[in-house]
Amino acid sequence: MIDGTFYGKLVLKHESGEMEIDSRPSDAIALALRYEAPVFVQEKVMDEAGIVIPEESEEEFNPFSEQEEEPHGLTTMEVLQKQLKQAIKDERYEDAARIRDEINKLGQSN
């Protein structure tokens, strides 16, 4: 990872040795999954960009499920933006990403 950009490399082993090919990480991971090959990540990258997903995160995300009170007078966009700020503050980045996606969907539909 350099300046927030992820880089990947495929290491192909064959009879005459190894070959390294620069690759987008998403492509390298897709190939590794398809061929059941191991995926290695530098510890520094995991420290900087890794997240721990709690088991309860596997449930379908509902941005309104954690509301203490029903929002009065706020638009859906305002509620989502408030929840996004709180998720970031609480370092719940997986939830923040989902909320961001909901905000983007809402913005595209308007």
Order of alpha helices (4+ residues) and beta strands (2+ residues): beta-beta-alpha-alpha-alpha-alpha
